[in-house]
Amino acid sequence: MGVRIGNVGIDTNDMEKASAFWQKVTGYQVSSSDDTSTYLEDPNKGGPGISLLLVPEPKKGKNRLHLDLYASDMNGEVKRIKKLGATEVNSFADGNSGWVVLADTDGNQFCVVAE
């Protein structure tokens, strides 16, 4: 294939809050920012970027796309991310295997998956 995922866009109603949340979750850094968008990038250049896009409408319904974040310590990462403001939506975990569905500060759902 001749393509790769270079960036994932996430809608937000609060740029400052979303930017702080996703930087803390991923360790990514702000590459560029203006009044309507913030671009976060992996400082190691190993993963796709994240574009935070300011939108006027609130999230409604289920995400049609979500991130899967792989972690060697799924339970530890879930606890850490919840302390950053995420809420737990559902759990398909069995010990330190499976995955947990979380929602970010805008209600966008993502999964923390055991590696």
N, C-alpha and C positions, 0 to 999 in steps of 0.2 A: 504494500500500500504506500501511497505517496503523501499521506496526511498524518498528523499527530494532533492531539488536543493541546493547544497552546494557552487557552484561557477559558475560564468558566465565569459566567455572569451571575450575580446574585442581586436581586432587587431589595431595596431597603427604604424605609420611611425616615430613618435617623442615621445619617452618614457617620457622624462622630461615634455613636454607640456601636454600629455595625463594624466600622473600621477597627475600633479598639478590640471588639470581641474576636473577629477573625484573625487579627494579628496575634493575639494571645493564644488562640487555639492552634494556629499553624506555625507560628514563628516567622511568618512572612513579614516583609518590610514594605512600606509605601514607596512605590516607584514614581507615581505621579498622582496628582489630585487637582480637582477644580470644584466648582459649585455643584456639579451634578454627578460626578463619578470619582472613584478612587481606585487606583490599580495597585494591587499587592503582588509582590513576586517573591519567589523562593530565593533566599540569599545564596543558596548553593546551586541555583539554576537547574535543580533536578526535577521539579514538578511544574505543572501548568500554573499560570497566573490566575488571580481572582480579581474580577472587576466588580466593584460594588457600584450599583446604579441607583441613584435617587429617583423614586417614583412617588406620585401623589396618592395612589390608591393602596389600601391595605391588602395584605395577602388574603385570599379567599380560597377555601378548598384545599385539596391535596396537591402537593408538588407534582409536576410532570417530569421533573429531573431533580436528582439530589446527589450529593457527594457521599462517597463511602470513604471514611478515614480509617486506615488500617493501623492497628496498635498492637505492640507486643504485650502490653498490660492493659487490656480492654477495660477492666473494672477500674483501674487507677485513672485512666484517661477519662472515662465517663464521669467519675467523681470530680476530677479537675475541671472539666468543661462545664459541668453543672454549677460549680462555684463561680465560673465566669459569667453565668447568667442563662445558660441553656436550661431547657426543661425536658424531662423525659416524656416521650410520647408512648413508647412501647418497648418491650424487651423480649428478645429471642435468644437470650443468653442462658448458658448452662455452665455455671462456674466461670472460667475464663475462656470460654469458647462461644461461638455464635456472634450475635450483634445486638446493639441497642440503638433504637431510633430516638434521636434528640431533635429539638427545635431550637433555632437560634433566637436572638432577641427580637426578630421580626416575624417569628413563626415559621421560617423556612426549615423544613425537615432535612436531616442528614443522619447517616449511620456511623457509629463507631463499631468497627468489625475486628474481631480477634484475628491476629496474624497466625 
